[in-house]
């Protein structure tokens, strides 16, 4: 397995796995499959910004992209001490094999090298037990809940907000 930052050359694979994540886990993301499916490959390519403040890590097995996680550091002066983790997904056939933990550990190690960064933030749908357990196992702590944060097909989903102090 190889974990590396995605580049513009990975746009098609990134689009494919992102759409798969949204299709198979409709309750877990704030974006719907249909909202993303209409986006062009250029829009996905533009999303893959590689710098210290923004990147997407991918886990590859035999050159196949099997997992992703995104990192975004705030750019405003008063908020630079925070960064957000989002778009976490591992293909179903690889879930439970430690891929998510590998991706997050790599992201955390890279985040520790980012100037001014002190904490990582994320949100998780409250009912997503496996994701929540992964985050807790890495030291993330719950600091709040947003009731009825998502509404999809007339069903509401609560979000739990989590943080990890890294410096």
Protein Blocks (a to p, Z undefined) as FASTA:
>chain_A
ZZddddfklmmmmmmmmmmmmmmmmmlpcbdfklmmmpcfklmmmmmccdfkbccdddde
ehiafbdcdddddfbfklmmpccdehiacdfklgonlmmmmmmmmmmmmmmmpghiabdc
ddddfklmmlmmmmmmnopacfbdcehkbccehiacddddddddfZZ
